[in-house]
């Protein structure tokens, strides 16, 4: 046999052997899933966090509206200015108000003079009444003596008649003086009532005048000022709102008002700690506590409470949660965007695994895997570490939550009970022990992995694609 023939035969034989080996390897690896694994370990601390976004709002703020009709003549502040309670904010034209106060002040002075005159007349009438009563007493005594003398025949009847006439005149004079006193007393009371009325009207006109000068009711900053000098403003009426002038905000106590998703609100409690970040203050974390939890759900699209909506809807809903900051910076402004991370639960020394390691499989898949493994073992029993199938008619237990535990070269599905969830990890309260090796990736493998499937562990770092390298 020639040499080239020998070489050809050798190549054919080597190719056949290589094909057999390749076929054997492929057959052996058929159905084997490449996975990444990790060891179950205890964590020193696991914190459950609810994240929500919102805006900065002051605890105390007030909207200044027009207190009367008129034109703005002066504005003493601008947006961002710090003001104290009682500081002047702006002035409104006050010509008519000033004139009303001056006129009413003059009327009040006239009323006070009338009171003085009435009091003098009343005192004079009282003195006259006293004098008339004295005259009556004298006339009464003369009349009594004359009556006795006339009966004894000691004086003529003319003298007696004069004494009786004088007595009757004195009685009439007393009655007249008494009526005069009563009249002047009533006039004095009327003058006093008019004085009180004039004082009340003056108080009102002065109040109208004072309302043309706007002062700050609180300590804070001018957070919004839409009006300008020369603008006309009008006060609110029964069915119409008045002109809005400005907003004052007390930034000594600052809150972050955030919207928490309805699925997380059940975990939020009063007094829970929160870390707040503000977009306008990058790189800083502000600490605070939950001080208010809304009781009404708010529609995410419209911002209205569900009780205000006239139609039922299945859209996502949020709940208002207020976090009060412990030490807010002085340069904060209302309306700044903010994010709050509320710590709803914390546990020490817990068994935790990556959240992506959790998988859900149906009872049917678990039963089929158990039967398949039993048939392959020749009738021996194989446990999947899952509880027995639920009673018929219990659809809530059709799915089982668990993890895939590495058992040799197979992935054994084991049911677990979970506790609190952190940002990336979740607590396992039952089903795993520290040191167990579980499947944590890839996402595709976990999604399609079947119970008791053969696996190949590859924990090497994933290779970067050409796009990532560039």
C-alpha positions in Angstrom: 0.0 0.0 0.0 1.3 3.3 -0.9 2.1 6.1 1.5 -0.7 8.5 0.4 -3.2 5.7 0.7 -2.1 5.1 4.3 -2.4 8.8 5.0 -5.9 9.0 3.5 -7.0 6.0 5.6 -5.6 7.6 8.7 -7.4 10.8 8.1 -10.7 9.0 7.5 -10.3 7.0 10.7 -9.3 10.1 12.7 -12.3 12.0 11.4 -14.6 9.1 12.2 -13.3 8.9 15.7 -13.6 12.7 16.1 -17.1 12.6 15.0 -18.0 9.8 17.4 -16.4 11.8 20.3 -18.2 15.0 19.3 -21.5 13.2 19.0 -20.9 11.6 22.4 -20.1 14.9 24.0 -23.1 16.6 22.5 -25.3 13.8 23.5 -24.0 13.9 27.0 -24.5 17.7 27.2 -27.9 17.7 25.7 -30.4 19.3 28.1 -27.6 20.6 30.4 -28.3 24.2 31.5 -25.4 26.5 32.3 -26.1 28.5 35.4 -24.4 30.8 37.9 -24.6 29.9 41.6 -23.9 31.4 45.0 -23.7 30.2 48.6 -26.4 31.1 51.0 -25.1 33.2 53.9 -26.3 35.3 56.8 -26.3 39.0 56.5 -25.6 41.3 59.5 -28.5 43.5 58.6 -31.3 43.6 56.0 -33.4 46.8 55.6 -36.7 46.9 53.7 -37.0 50.2 51.9 -40.0 51.9 50.1 -38.9 54.5 47.6 -41.2 57.3 46.5 -40.8 60.7 44.8 -42.5 64.0 45.4 -41.6 67.6 46.2 -40.4 69.8 49.0 -43.3 71.6 50.9 -43.3 73.8 54.0 -45.4 72.7 57.0 -46.8 76.2 57.3 -47.6 78.5 54.4 -50.2 81.2 53.7 -51.7 82.6 50.5 -52.1 86.4 50.6 -55.3 87.4 48.7 -56.7 90.9 48.1 -58.5 92.5 51.0 -60.2 95.2 49.0 -60.6 96.7 45.6 -57.9 99.0 44.3 -54.6 99.5 42.6 -51.2 98.3 44.0 -49.1 101.4 44.6 -46.0 99.8 46.3 -44.4 96.4 46.7 -41.7 96.1 49.4 -40.6 92.5 48.8 -39.6 90.2 45.9 -39.6 86.4 45.5 -37.1 84.7 47.7 -37.0 87.5 50.3 -37.1 86.5 54.0 -39.7 88.3 56.0 -40.7 88.4 59.6 -44.2 88.5 61.1 -45.5 92.1 60.8 -43.2 93.2 58.0 -44.8 95.3 55.3 -45.3 93.5 52.0 -47.2 95.9 49.8 -49.5 98.9 49.7 -52.8 99.5 47.9 -54.3 102.9 47.1 -56.0 104.4 50.1 -57.3 107.9 49.3 -61.0 107.0 49.9 -60.1 104.9 53.0 -58.1 107.8 54.5 -61.0 110.3 53.7 -63.5 107.9 55.4 -61.3 107.7 58.5 -60.9 111.5 58.7 -64.7 112.1 58.3 -65.5 109.5 60.9 -62.9 110.9 63.3 -64.6 114.3 63.0 -68.0 112.7 63.6 -66.6 111.0 66.7 -65.3 114.3 68.0 -68.7 115.9 67.4 -70.4 113.1 69.3 -68.0 113.4 72.2 -68.8 117.2 72.4 -72.5 116.3 72.3 -72.0 113.9 75.2 -70.3 116.7 77.2 -73.2 119.1 76.5 -75.7 116.4 77.4 -73.9 115.7 80.7 -73.8 119.4 81.6 -77.6 119.8 80.9 -78.4 116.7 82.9 -76.4 117.9 85.9 -78.2 121.4 85.6 -81.6 119.7 85.5 -80.7 117.6 88.5 -79.8 120.8 90.4 -83.0 122.5 89.4 -85.0 119.4 90.5 -83.3 119.7 94.0 -84.2 123.4 94.1 -87.8 122.7 93.1 -88.1 120.0 95.7 -86.9 122.5 98.4 -89.4 125.1 97.2 -92.1 122.4 97.4 -91.2 121.6 100.9 -91.3 125.3 101.9 -94.7 125.8 100.1 -96.0 122.6 101.8 -95.1 123.9 105.3 -96.7 127.4 104.5 -99.8 125.7 103.2 -100.1 123.5 106.4 -99.7 126.5 108.7 -102.2 128.6 106.6 -104.7 125.7 106.7 -104.6 125.7 110.5 -104.8 129.5 110.9 -107.6 129.7 108.4 -109.6 127.1 110.4 -109.0 129.1 113.5 -110.2 132.3 111.7 -106.8 134.0 112.3 -106.1 134.7 108.6 -108.4 135.8 105.7 -109.3 133.3 103.0 -107.3 135.3 100.4 -104.1 134.6 102.3 -105.0 131.0 102.6 -105.7 130.7 98.8 -102.3 132.3 98.1 -100.6 129.7 100.2 -102.5 126.9 98.5 -101.7 128.2 95.0 -98.0 128.5 95.9 -98.0 124.9 97.1 -99.8 123.7 93.9 -97.3 125.6 91.8 -94.3 124.0 93.7 -95.8 120.5 93.1 -96.1 121.3 89.4 -92.5 122.7 89.3 -91.2 119.5 90.9 -93.0 117.4 88.3 -91.7 119.5 85.5 -88.1 119.3 86.8 -88.4 115.5 87.2 -89.5 115.2 83.6 -86.7 117.4 82.5 -84.2 115.2 84.3 -85.6 112.1 82.7 -85.6 113.8 79.2 -81.9 114.9 79.6 -81.0 111.4 80.9 -82.5 109.8 77.7 -80.7 112.4 75.5 -77.4 111.6 77.3 -78.0 107.9 76.7 -78.8 108.6 73.1 -75.6 110.6 72.7 -73.6 107.8 74.3 -75.1 105.3 71.9 -74.3 107.6 69.0 -70.7 107.9 70.4 -70.4 104.1 70.5 -71.8 103.8 67.0 -69.3 106.4 65.7 -66.5 104.5 67.5 -67.6 101.3 65.8 -67.8 103.0 62.4 -64.3 104.5 63.0 -63.0 101.1 63.9 -64.4 99.7 60.6 -63.0 102.6 58.5 -59.6 102.2 60.1 -59.7 98.5 59.5 -60.4 99.2 55.8 -57.5 101.7 55.8 -55.2 99.2 57.5 -56.1 96.5 55.0 -54.6 98.7 52.2 -51.2 98.0 53.8 -50.4 94.2 53.7 -48.2 92.8 56.4 -46.7 89.3 56.9 -48.7 87.0 59.2 -45.8 84.6 59.6 -42.0 84.3 59.5 -40.9 82.9 56.2 -39.9 83.6 52.6 -41.8 85.0 49.7 -42.2 81.9 47.6 -44.5 83.2 44.9 -45.3 86.8 43.8 -47.3 87.1 40.6 -48.5 90.7 41.0 -46.8 94.0 40.0 -47.1 97.7 40.9 -50.1 99.2 39.1 -52.1 96.0 39.0 -55.7 96.2 40.1 -56.9 93.7 42.6 -60.3 92.8 44.0 -61.4 91.1 47.1 -63.4 87.8 47.1 -67.1 87.8 47.1 -69.7 85.1 47.7 -69.3 83.1 44.5 -66.0 84.6 43.3 -62.5 84.2 44.6 -60.4 87.3 45.2 -57.2 88.3 43.5 -54.2 86.2 44.5 -51.3 88.3 45.5 -48.5 86.2 46.9 -47.5 83.0 48.9 -45.5 83.1 52.1 -43.8 79.9 53.3 -42.3 79.1 56.7 -39.3 77.0 55.8 -38.2 76.5 59.5 -40.1 73.1 59.3 -39.7 71.5 55.9 -41.3 68.3 54.7 -41.0 66.1 51.7 -44.4 65.2 50.4 -44.1 62.0 48.3 -46.5 59.6 46.6 -46.2 56.0 47.7 -47.5 53.2 45.5 -50.6 51.4 46.8 -48.7 48.1 47.0 -46.2 49.6 49.4 -48.4 51.8 51.6 -49.4 49.0 53.9 -45.7 48.8 55.1 -45.4 52.5 55.9 -45.9 53.5 59.5 -45.8 56.8 61.5 -42.4 57.6 62.9 -40.4 55.5 60.5 -37.0 56.8 59.5 -36.4 58.0 56.0 -33.5 59.3 53.9 -34.4 62.1 51.6 -32.4 63.3 48.6 -33.2 66.6 46.8 -32.3 67.0 43.1 -31.2 70.6 43.7 -28.8 69.6 46.4 -26.8 66.7 44.9 -24.6 64.5 46.9 -26.4 65.1 50.2 -28.8 62.9 52.2 -31.2 64.5 54.7 -32.7 62.4 57.4 -36.3 62.6 58.5 -39.3 60.8 59.9 -42.8 59.9 58.5 -45.2 62.4 60.2 -48.3 62.0 58.0 -49.9 59.2 56.0 -52.8 59.9 53.7 -56.0 57.9 54.1 -57.3 58.6 50.6 -55.9 57.0 47.4 -54.9 59.5 44.7 -55.2 58.8 41.0 -51.9 58.9 39.4 -53.1 60.5 36.2 -55.3 63.3 37.6 -54.0 63.8 41.1 -57.6 63.7 42.4 -58.6 61.6 45.4 -60.7 58.5 44.5 -63.6 59.9 46.4 -63.6 63.0 44.1 -63.7 60.8 40.9 -67.2 60.2 39.5 -66.2 57.1 37.6 -64.5 53.9 38.7 -61.1 53.2 37.3 -58.4 50.5 37.5 -55.5 52.8 37.0 -52.6 52.9 39.4 -53.1 54.8 42.7 -50.8 56.4 45.1 -51.0 57.6 48.8 -49.6 60.8 50.1 -46.9 60.4 52.7 -45.2 63.4 54.5 -41.6 63.1 55.7 -40.5 65.9 58.0 -36.8 66.7 57.7 -34.7 66.9 60.8 -32.2 69.6 59.7 -33.3 71.2 56.4 -30.8 73.6 54.7 -31.7 77.2 54.6 -31.6 77.5 50.8 -34.5 75.1 50.2 -37.4 76.3 48.1 -40.9 74.9 48.0 -41.5 72.7 45.0 -38.0 71.2 44.7 -38.1 67.6 43.4 -37.2 65.1 46.1 -37.0 61.3 46.6 -37.5 59.6 50.0 -36.3 56.2 50.9 -38.5 55.0 53.9 -37.1 52.2 56.0 -40.1 50.2 56.7 -38.4 47.2 58.4 -35.0 46.1 59.6 -33.7 42.7 60.8 -30.3 41.7 62.2 -28.5 38.4 61.3 -30.8 37.1 58.7 -30.5 34.4 56.0 -30.9 36.3 52.7 -30.5 35.6 49.0 -30.6 37.7 45.9 -34.1 38.5 44.9 -33.6 37.3 41.3 -32.9 33.8 42.7 -36.5 33.3 43.6 -38.5 31.3 41.1 -42.1 30.2 40.9 -43.1 26.8 39.5 -46.5 25.2 39.3 -47.5 22.1 41.2 -48.0 20.3 38.0 -44.4 20.9 36.9 -43.1 19.7 40.3 -45.3 16.5 40.1 -44.2 15.7 36.6 -40.5 16.2 37.5 -40.9 13.9 40.5 -42.6 11.2 38.4 -39.9 11.4 35.7 -37.1 11.1 38.3 -38.9 8.2 39.9 -39.2 6.4 36.6 -35.5 7.0 35.8 -34.5 5.6 39.1 -36.5 2.4 38.6 -39.3 3.2 41.0 -37.3 4.7 43.8 -38.7 7.8 45.5 -37.2 11.2 44.8 -38.0 14.3 46.9 -38.2 17.7 45.5 -38.3 19.4 49.0 -41.7 20.7 48.1 -44.9 20.0 50.1 -47.5 17.6 48.8 -50.1 18.8 46.3 -52.9 20.9 47.8 -56.4 19.7 48.2 -58.6 20.0 45.1 -60.3 23.3 44.8 -57.5 25.3 46.3 -56.3 27.4 43.4 -54.3 29.8 45.6 -51.7 27.1 46.1 -51.3 26.1 42.4 -47.9 27.8 42.3 -45.0 27.3 44.7 -42.3 29.9 45.4 -38.8 28.5 45.9 -35.2 28.4 44.8 -33.1 25.9 42.8 -30.5 24.3 45.1 -27.5 22.6 43.5 -27.5 18.9 44.3 -24.6 17.3 42.4 -25.1 18.1 38.8 -28.8 18.7 39.1 -31.0 21.7 40.2 -33.4 20.7 43.0 -36.4 23.0 43.5 -36.9 23.7 47.1 -39.9 25.7 48.5 -39.0 28.6 50.8 -40.8 31.1 53.0 -39.7 34.7 52.7 -39.6 37.7 55.0 -38.7 41.3 54.4 -37.2 42.5 51.1 -34.2 44.8 50.8 -32.9 46.6 47.7 -31.3 43.5 46.1 -31.8 40.7 48.7 -34.8 39.0 50.4 -35.0 37.3 53.7 -35.5 33.5 53.8 -37.3 32.4 57.0 -37.7 28.7 56.1 -36.3 26.3 53.5 -32.6 27.2 53.3 -29.6 27.0 55.5 -26.3 29.0 55.4 -23.9 27.2 53.1 -26.5 25.9 50.6 -25.5 26.5 47.0 -28.4 28.0 45.0 -28.8 29.1 41.4 -28.8 32.9 41.0 -28.5 33.3 37.2 -28.8 33.8 34.4 -32.3 35.3 34.1 -33.0 33.1 31.1 -31.8 30.0 32.9 -34.0 30.7 36.0 -37.0 31.4 33.8 -36.8 28.2 31.9 -35.0 25.8 34.3 -37.0 22.7 35.2 -36.9 20.9 38.5 -34.2 18.2 38.6 -32.7 19.5 35.3 -29.0 18.8 34.7 -26.9 21.9 35.2 -23.4 23.1 34.5 -22.0 25.7 36.9 -20.1 28.5 35.3 -19.4 31.4 37.8 -16.8 33.1 35.6 -17.3 36.7 34.8 -19.4 37.3 31.7 -17.5 38.3 28.6 -18.0 41.8 27.3 -19.5 42.1 23.9 -17.8 44.0 21.1 -20.0 47.0 21.7 -19.2 47.1 25.4 -15.5 46.8 24.7 -15.5 49.7 22.3 
